[in-house]
Amino acid sequence: MIEQIDHINIVVREMGAMIDFYEKCLGFKLSKRVEISGDWIEDVVGLSNVRASVVYLELPEGPRIELIQYHSPVGKKPDALNIPNTVGIRHIAFRVSGIDGWETRLKVAGVSFFSQIQSVPGSQVTYAGGVRKRLVYFYDPEGNILELCEYAQCQ
């Protein structure tokens, strides 16, 4: 049986900017920084001559984010990866309280949002106990799609 999600991996081009964003804008804490190479990782990922920097960023609860920057071999970003309807894993959603405050803080930090915060229509999606969901999409510095979402009792 699967116990829980352990981590979410994001391959990055610029480690420093991504660490700054996840720490300063989203409140993650850097818990580990390592360099990896050798037969073991080459076997795991199916690539040759792997050299990479890896960082773990954590919140008090839930899975950590693992940022990995491949120094060798260097990867390419596929076209349309940062468009919401591209097939495959497309975004990470962060559950928050006070979504309006989060949006304001991130805008001050220069974060680009897809839209204003939206409320999920009760006519399309319902949640137990009269709870309503509000959400908004935005990008991290490398164009990965992120979501803030808040669940609150209907007033």
N, CA, C and O of each residue as an XYZ file, in Angstrom:
620
protein
N       0.844     -1.175      0.000
C       0.000      0.000      0.000
C       0.895      1.246      0.000
O       1.886      1.306      0.728
N       0.541      2.225     -0.814
C       1.258      3.497     -0.807
C       0.899      4.240      0.467
O      -0.278      4.338      0.815
N       1.884      4.760      1.160
C       1.669      5.458      2.428
C       1.387      6.942      2.240
O       0.483      7.483      2.877
N       2.151      7.613      1.369
C       1.976      9.047      1.148
C       2.860      9.475     -0.014
O       3.702      8.701     -0.468
N       2.678     10.697     -0.500
C       3.581     11.260     -1.493
C       4.809     11.752     -0.745
O       4.689     12.534      0.198
N       5.983     11.305     -1.151
C       7.229     11.658     -0.475
C       7.768     13.005     -0.941
O       8.097     13.861     -0.120
N       7.859     13.197     -2.265
C       8.386     14.462     -2.784
C       7.911     14.694     -4.215
O       7.447     13.783     -4.902
N       8.044     15.928     -4.628
C       7.740     16.336     -5.993
C       9.042     16.869     -6.569
O       9.663     17.760     -5.988
N       9.458     16.326     -7.708
C      10.731     16.689     -8.324
C      10.510     17.708     -9.423
O       9.635     17.540    -10.272
N      11.313     18.773     -9.404
C      11.299     19.770    -10.466
C      12.730     19.906    -10.976
O      13.631     20.253    -10.213
N      12.941     19.635    -12.259
C      14.250     19.843    -12.874
C      14.340     21.317    -13.237
O      13.437     21.860    -13.873
N      15.435     21.967    -12.832
C      15.564     23.413    -12.979
C      16.785     23.781    -13.818
O      17.718     22.993    -13.974
N      16.748     24.998    -14.350
C      17.905     25.547    -15.069
C      18.765     26.383    -14.135
O      19.992     26.330    -14.213
N      18.127     27.168    -13.234
C      18.830     28.118    -12.379
C      18.463     27.851    -10.918
O      17.449     28.345    -10.425
N      19.284     27.077    -10.244
C      18.988     26.633     -8.879
C      18.807     27.804     -7.915
O      17.866     27.801     -7.121
N      19.683     28.800     -7.967
C      19.622     29.899     -7.007
C      18.303     30.645     -7.035
O      17.717     30.915     -5.987
N      17.831     30.981     -8.229
C      16.567     31.708     -8.358
C      15.392     30.865     -7.869
O      14.456     31.384     -7.261
N      15.450     29.571     -8.137
C      14.352     28.699     -7.708
C      14.347     28.524     -6.188
O      13.279     28.521     -5.575
N      15.515     28.381     -5.576
C      15.574     28.294     -4.111
C      15.023     29.575     -3.500
O      14.204     29.523     -2.582
N      15.466     30.721     -4.000
C      14.978     32.005     -3.485
C      13.463     32.098     -3.561
O      12.817     32.509     -2.597
N      12.896     31.722     -4.691
C      11.446     31.800     -4.869
C      10.716     30.905     -3.866
O       9.815     31.369     -3.166
N      11.095     29.634     -3.791
C      10.378     28.701     -2.920
C      10.582     29.029     -1.437
O       9.685     28.797     -0.627
N      11.742     29.563     -1.079
C      11.971     29.970      0.316
C      11.299     31.306      0.619
O      10.475     31.391      1.530
N      11.639     32.339     -0.128
C      11.206     33.696      0.200
C       9.749     33.959     -0.145
O       9.057     34.638      0.614
N       9.269     33.447     -1.255
C       7.886     33.724     -1.655
C       6.881     32.729     -1.083
O       5.768     33.113     -0.723
N       7.260     31.457     -0.997
C       6.292     30.441     -0.575
C       6.547     29.883      0.822
O       5.719     29.131      1.338
N       7.672     30.233      1.446
C       7.897     29.840      2.832
C       8.468     28.456      3.060
O       8.443     27.965      4.189
N       8.986     27.810      2.017
C       9.636     26.520      2.199
C      10.973     26.725      2.904
O      11.564     27.802      2.824
N      11.445     25.692      3.591
C      12.750     25.716      4.260
C      13.677     24.730      3.561
O      13.310     23.578      3.328
N      14.879     25.192      3.227
C      15.879     24.323      2.620
C      16.362     23.343      3.682
O      16.858     23.761      4.727
N      16.223     22.046      3.427
C      16.611     21.051      4.430
C      17.817     20.229      4.014
O      18.451     19.597      4.858
N      18.151     20.224      2.715
C      19.290     19.427      2.273
C      19.776     19.954      0.939
O      18.987     20.361      0.087
N      21.112     19.940      0.771
C      21.732     20.318     -0.501
C      22.855     19.314     -0.744
O      23.763     19.189      0.078
N      22.799     18.595     -1.870
C      23.806     17.576     -2.172
C      24.176     17.608     -3.651
O      23.453     18.161     -4.480
N      25.303     17.011     -3.957
C      25.738     16.773     -5.329
C      25.653     15.271     -5.561
O      26.063     14.489     -4.704
N      25.124     14.858     -6.713
C      24.999     13.430     -7.001
C      25.678     13.103     -8.330
O      25.727     13.920     -9.250
N      26.198     11.882     -8.394
C      26.833     11.372     -9.615
C      27.102      9.890     -9.406
O      26.957      9.366     -8.302
N      27.497      9.225    -10.486
C      27.904      7.830    -10.371
C      26.911      6.848    -10.952
O      25.829      7.204    -11.421
N      27.333      5.587    -10.898
C      26.546      4.507    -11.504
C      25.132      4.419    -10.940
O      24.184      4.176    -11.686
N      24.980      4.614     -9.626
C      23.666      4.428     -9.008
C      22.629      5.360     -9.623
O      21.531      4.915     -9.958
N      22.956      6.663     -9.783
C      21.971      7.608    -10.317
C      21.814      7.424    -11.824
O      20.725      7.622    -12.362
N      22.895      7.046    -12.508
C      22.788      6.766    -13.938
C      21.824      5.609    -14.178
O      21.027      5.643    -15.116
N      21.901      4.575    -13.319
C      20.978      3.442    -13.438
C      19.540      3.872    -13.134
O      18.612      3.456    -13.828
N      19.352      4.699    -12.104
C      18.005      5.144    -11.719
C      17.341      5.920    -12.846
O      16.197      5.634    -13.201
N      18.052      6.913    -13.423
C      17.434      7.817    -14.400
C      17.638      7.391    -15.847
O      17.045      7.978    -16.752
N      18.478      6.367    -16.080
C      18.691      5.878    -17.435
C      19.491      6.830    -18.313
O      19.304      6.848    -19.529
N      20.388      7.631    -17.711
C      21.238      8.566    -18.442
C      22.700      8.268    -18.113
O      22.999      7.663    -17.084
N      23.605      8.694    -18.989
C      25.036      8.503    -18.757
C      25.680      9.792    -18.288
O      25.190     10.886    -18.568
N      26.800      9.648    -17.560
C      27.608     10.782    -17.105
C      26.808     11.804    -16.296
O      26.969     13.009    -16.488
N      25.958     11.335    -15.402
C      25.114     12.229    -14.616
C      25.925     12.928    -13.532
O      26.635     12.296    -12.750
N      25.797     14.250    -13.510
C      26.274     15.106    -12.424
C      25.168     16.104    -12.178
O      24.719     16.776    -13.106
N      24.721     16.211    -10.929
C      23.588     17.092    -10.637
C      23.668     17.642     -9.224
O      24.241     17.026     -8.325
N      23.080     18.814     -9.053
C      22.883     19.411     -7.740
C      21.442     19.163     -7.342
O      20.532     19.306     -8.158
N      21.234     18.791     -6.084
C      19.894     18.483     -5.591
C      19.646     19.264     -4.303
O      20.511     19.338     -3.430
N      18.452     19.843     -4.201
C      18.035     20.586     -3.015
C      16.665     20.082     -2.596
O      15.791     19.876     -3.437
N      16.474     19.880     -1.282
C      15.161     19.566     -0.738
C      14.622     20.787     -0.018
O      15.317     21.407      0.786
N      13.380     21.123     -0.314
C      12.673     22.227      0.327
C      11.436     21.646      0.992
O      10.710     20.858      0.386
N      11.193     22.039      2.255
C      10.117     21.415      3.017
C       9.219     22.428      3.703
O       9.629     23.545      4.019
N       7.983     22.005      3.923
C       7.002     22.700      4.751
C       6.825     21.874      6.015
O       7.317     20.747      6.072
N       6.138     22.392      7.035
C       5.936     21.593      8.247
C       5.200     20.271      7.994
O       5.409     19.299      8.720
N       4.342     20.230      6.971
C       3.605     19.006      6.651
C       3.591     18.788      5.149
O       3.766     19.727      4.373
N       3.384     17.560      4.753
C       3.220     17.228      3.349
C       4.534     16.916      2.656
O       5.603     16.965      3.264
N       4.435     16.592      1.368
C       5.643     16.206      0.636
C       6.605     17.378      0.454
O       6.195     18.538      0.412
N       7.885     17.051      0.347
C       8.879     18.088      0.084
C       9.015     18.281     -1.423
O       8.580     17.445     -2.215
N       9.619     19.385     -1.793
C       9.946     19.636     -3.188
C      11.430     19.384     -3.357
O      12.252     19.874     -2.583
N      11.761     18.613     -4.379
C      13.144     18.305     -4.710
C      13.479     19.045     -5.999
O      12.911     18.758     -7.053
N      14.399     19.994     -5.911
C      14.881     20.679     -7.100
C      16.163     19.996     -7.534
O      17.044     19.737     -6.713
N      16.270     19.705     -8.823
C      17.485     19.073     -9.335
C      17.948     19.819    -10.575
O      17.174     20.052    -11.504
N      19.217     20.187    -10.574
C      19.826     20.852    -11.723
C      20.875     19.904    -12.295
O      21.902     19.640    -11.670
N      20.595     19.391    -13.506
C      21.540     18.501    -14.175
C      22.646     19.342    -14.808
O      22.388     20.162    -15.688
N      23.877     19.132    -14.352
C      25.029     19.775    -14.977
C      25.476     18.944    -16.174
O      26.025     19.468    -17.144
N      25.227     17.616    -16.085
C      25.530     16.702    -17.178
C      24.612     15.498    -17.032
O      24.503     14.968    -15.926
N      23.953     15.044    -18.073
C      23.716     15.771    -19.313
C      22.662     16.859    -19.099
O      21.722     16.675    -18.325
N      22.817     17.964    -19.769
C      21.878     19.079    -19.657
C      20.621     18.741    -20.446
O      20.700     18.280    -21.585
N      19.451     18.973    -19.829
C      18.184     18.666    -20.488
C      17.623     19.857    -21.240
O      18.147     20.967    -21.154
N      16.552     19.613    -21.978
C      15.855     20.653    -22.725
C      14.431     20.757    -22.205
O      13.848     19.764    -21.771
N      13.874     21.959    -22.249
C      12.483     22.161    -21.859
C      11.603     21.963    -23.097
O      11.767     22.673    -24.089
N      10.672     21.005    -23.048
C       9.789     20.779    -24.194
C       8.857     21.968    -24.432
O       8.521     22.698    -23.500
N       8.450     22.152    -25.665
C       7.490     23.195    -25.995
C       6.167     22.932    -25.282
O       5.789     21.781    -25.064
N       5.476     23.995    -24.926
C       4.118     23.970    -24.371
C       4.030     23.376    -22.966
O       2.929     23.113    -22.484
N       5.158     23.161    -22.306
C       5.124     22.570    -20.973
C       4.409     23.460    -19.966
O       3.817     22.955    -19.012
N       4.453     24.776    -20.159
C       3.842     25.689    -19.188
C       2.444     26.148    -19.597
O       1.983     27.205    -19.167
N       1.774     25.351    -20.427
C       0.390     25.622    -20.812
C      -0.495     24.608    -20.081
O      -0.217     23.410    -20.125
N      -1.559     25.072    -19.407
C      -2.337     24.189    -18.535
C      -2.921     22.924    -19.173
O      -3.126     21.938    -18.465
N      -3.195     22.913    -20.486
C      -3.833     21.735    -21.072
C      -2.846     20.788    -21.751
O      -3.271     19.852    -22.429
N      -1.538     21.007    -21.585
C      -0.546     20.088    -22.120
C      -0.636     18.777    -21.347
O      -0.727     18.779    -20.119
N      -0.611     17.666    -22.062
C      -0.771     16.354    -21.447
C       0.411     16.049    -20.525
O       1.562     16.326    -20.864
N       0.115     15.482    -19.370
C       1.131     15.108    -18.396
C       0.919     15.839    -17.087
O      -0.073     16.551    -16.927
N       1.830     15.674    -16.156
C       1.733     16.374    -14.878
C       1.932     17.856    -15.154
O       2.912     18.241    -15.792
N       1.018     18.688    -14.684
C       1.035     20.078    -15.117
C       1.129     21.113    -14.015
O       1.598     22.217    -14.291
N       0.722     20.842    -12.794
C       0.884     21.864    -11.760
C       0.939     21.247    -10.368
O       0.552     20.099    -10.151
N       1.435     22.054     -9.435
C       1.440     21.704     -8.015
C       0.501     22.685     -7.329
O       0.599     23.894     -7.540
N      -0.409     22.169     -6.509
C      -1.355     23.026     -5.786
C      -0.954     23.089     -4.316
O      -0.703     22.066     -3.679
N      -0.899     24.315     -3.793
C      -0.583     24.550     -2.390
C      -1.842     25.015     -1.680
O      -2.424     26.039     -2.039
N      -2.259     24.262     -0.673
C      -3.428     24.637      0.126
C      -3.000     25.695      1.134
O      -2.026     25.508      1.863
N      -3.730     26.806      1.174
C      -3.389     27.921      2.054
C      -4.617     28.406      2.808
O      -5.751     28.084      2.454
N      -4.375     29.170      3.832
C      -5.403     29.973      4.490
C      -5.059     31.421      4.172
O      -3.884     31.785      4.129
N      -6.075     32.247      3.950
C      -5.814     33.648      3.625
C      -5.280     33.830      2.220
O      -4.263     34.496      2.022
N      -5.947     33.254      1.255
C      -5.469     33.278     -0.133
C      -5.291     34.701     -0.670
O      -4.387     34.953     -1.467
N      -6.147     35.626     -0.238
C      -6.029     37.013     -0.712
C      -4.695     37.625     -0.268
O      -4.045     38.326     -1.044
N      -4.295     37.366      0.958
C      -3.020     37.859      1.457
C      -1.846     37.231      0.727
O      -0.860     37.902      0.422
N      -1.956     35.937      0.449
C      -0.917     35.254     -0.319
C      -0.774     35.883     -1.705
O       0.336     36.148     -2.166
N      -1.898     36.114     -2.352
C      -1.852     36.709     -3.693
C      -1.172     38.078     -3.649
O      -0.339     38.386     -4.501
N      -1.521     38.886     -2.673
C      -0.926     40.219     -2.534
C       0.587     40.124     -2.328
O       1.351     40.820     -2.997
N       1.019     39.264     -1.405
C       2.461     39.109     -1.137
C       3.220     38.665     -2.377
O       4.307     39.167     -2.664
N       2.645     37.723     -3.107
C       3.333     37.218     -4.296
C       3.367     38.258     -5.414
O       4.353     38.346     -6.146
N       2.301     39.045     -5.552
C       2.309     40.119     -6.551
C       3.389     41.149     -6.223
O       4.084     41.627     -7.120
N       3.530     41.490     -4.948
C       4.569     42.428     -4.519
C       5.952     41.863     -4.868
O       6.869     42.617     -5.194
N       6.098     40.541     -4.800
C       7.364     39.891     -5.125
C       7.573     39.741     -6.634
O       8.598     39.217     -7.070
N       6.601     40.200     -7.433
C       6.743     40.160     -8.884
C       6.210     38.913     -9.558
O       6.501     38.670    -10.730
N       5.434     38.117     -8.837
C       4.877     36.892     -9.405
C       3.749     37.221    -10.382
O       2.930     38.105    -10.130
N       3.722     36.499    -11.494
C       2.708     36.686    -12.534
C       1.591     35.652    -12.362
O       1.850     34.451    -12.298
N       0.353     36.132    -12.288
C      -0.815     35.261    -12.125
C      -1.564     35.121    -13.437
O      -1.514     36.010    -14.287
N      -2.262     33.998    -13.602
C      -3.092     33.765    -14.781
C      -4.321     34.671    -14.762
O      -4.770     35.137    -15.809
N      -4.868     34.920    -13.560
C      -6.133     35.648    -13.416
C      -6.235     36.148    -11.987
O      -5.297     36.010    -11.202
N      -7.369     36.724    -11.657
C      -7.705     37.017    -10.268
C      -8.097     35.700     -9.601
O      -8.307     34.699    -10.286
N      -8.197     35.693     -8.285
C      -8.662     34.509     -7.557
C     -10.076     34.184     -8.018
O     -10.923     35.072     -8.120
N     -10.326     32.912     -8.296
C     -11.615     32.450     -8.774
C     -12.271     31.541     -7.732
O     -11.593     30.802     -7.018
N     -13.604     31.610     -7.660
C     -14.376     30.699     -6.818
C     -14.927     29.584     -7.692
O     -15.490     29.842     -8.756
N     -14.764     28.350     -7.245
C     -15.310     27.214     -7.988
C     -16.823     27.255     -7.854
O     -17.332     27.253     -6.733
N     -17.558     27.293     -8.956
C     -19.023     27.362     -8.875
C     -19.616     26.116     -8.216
O     -19.291     24.989     -8.592
N     -20.486     26.332     -7.231
C     -21.162     25.230     -6.558
C     -22.031     24.421     -7.507
O     -22.358     23.269     -7.219
N     -22.406     25.009     -8.633
C     -23.208     24.280     -9.618
C     -22.368     23.254    -10.385
O     -22.917     22.370    -11.042
N     -21.035     23.370    -10.302
C     -20.164     22.446    -11.026
C     -19.423     21.477    -10.107
O     -19.284     20.297    -10.429
N     -18.945     21.975     -8.960
C     -18.214     21.126     -8.016
C     -18.705     21.454     -6.617
O     -18.745     22.620     -6.222
N     -19.082     20.413     -5.863
C     -19.513     20.622     -4.487
C     -18.562     19.900     -3.539
O     -17.958     18.884     -3.882
N     -18.452     20.452     -2.350
C     -17.612     19.871     -1.304
C     -18.488     19.646     -0.079
O     -19.446     20.387      0.141
N     -18.174     18.640      0.712
C     -18.971     18.290      1.884
C     -19.061     19.459      2.859
O     -18.118     20.236      3.007
N     -20.196     19.568      3.512
C     -20.378     20.545      4.579
C     -20.471     21.984      4.115
O     -20.228     22.895      4.906
N     -20.816     22.220      2.853
C     -20.956     23.582      2.369
C     -19.640     24.315      2.175
O     -19.616     25.543      2.104
N     -18.558     23.580      2.089
C     -17.243     24.193      1.873
C     -17.132     24.631      0.414
O     -17.603     23.943     -0.491
N     -16.509     25.776      0.202
C     -16.262     26.304     -1.143
C     -14.766     26.428     -1.358
O     -14.001     26.644     -0.418
N     -14.367     26.290     -2.605
C     -12.955     26.388     -2.953
C     -12.700     27.641     -3.772
O     -13.450     27.955     -4.697
N     -11.623     28.364     -3.421
C     -11.143     29.500     -4.207
C      -9.723     29.165     -4.634
O      -8.971     28.552     -3.878
N      -9.352     29.572     -5.858
C      -8.034     29.215     -6.349
C      -7.520     30.214     -7.362
O      -8.272     31.013     -7.921
N      -6.210     30.148     -7.585
C      -5.565     30.982     -8.596
C      -4.284     30.281     -9.038
O      -3.573     29.691     -8.225
N      -3.998     30.355    -10.343
C      -2.770     29.798    -10.918
C      -1.727     30.890    -11.088
O      -2.053     32.055    -11.313
N      -0.449     30.485    -10.974
C       0.666     31.400    -11.211
C       1.884     30.594    -11.628
O       1.860     29.363    -11.612
N       2.947     31.292    -12.002
C       4.187     30.641    -12.434
C       5.298     30.832    -11.411
O       5.363     31.859    -10.735
N       6.174     29.828    -11.302
C       7.424     30.039    -10.584
C       8.422     30.670    -11.560
O       8.069     30.878    -12.721
N       9.646     30.982    -11.141
C      10.580     31.686    -12.025
C      10.942     30.957    -13.325
O      11.402     31.592    -14.274
N      10.742     29.640    -13.381
C      11.082     28.903    -14.595
C       9.852     28.486    -15.393
O       9.950     27.651    -16.292
N       8.698     29.059    -15.071
C       7.498     28.811    -15.857
C       6.704     27.585    -15.461
O       5.796     27.188    -16.191
N       7.016     26.963    -14.320
C       6.202     25.848    -13.840
C       4.901     26.408    -13.283
O       4.901     27.440    -12.612
N       3.801     25.733    -13.558
C       2.494     26.194    -13.097
C       2.278     25.757    -11.654
O       2.447     24.587    -11.309
N       1.900     26.724    -10.818
C       1.580     26.474     -9.413
C       0.177     26.993     -9.145
O      -0.321     27.861     -9.861
N      -0.454     26.458     -8.115
C      -1.806     26.885     -7.728
C      -1.835     27.158     -6.243
O      -1.253     26.413     -5.455
N      -2.518     28.235     -5.854
C      -2.887     28.450     -4.468
C      -4.359     28.086     -4.375
O      -5.142     28.481     -5.239
N      -4.754     27.346     -3.354
C      -6.175     27.038     -3.181
C      -6.522     27.146     -1.704
O      -5.716     26.857     -0.819
N      -7.755     27.575     -1.480
C      -8.261     27.759     -0.124
C      -9.654     27.163     -0.057
O     -10.483     27.401     -0.934
N      -9.907     26.392      0.978
C     -11.221     25.795      1.220
C     -11.795     26.481      2.449
O     -11.150     26.531      3.496
N     -13.001     27.006      2.321
C     -13.612     27.718      3.451
C     -15.113     27.448      3.478
O     -15.728     27.137      2.457
N     -15.671     27.572      4.648
C     -17.109     27.412      4.843
C     -17.833     28.549      4.110
O     -17.406     29.702      4.176
N     -18.920     28.227      3.419
C     -19.721     29.252      2.747
C     -20.316     30.202      3.773
O     -20.807     29.780      4.821
N     -20.266     31.467      3.462
C     -20.834     32.484      4.360
C     -22.246     32.824      3.918
O     -22.903     33.659      4.540
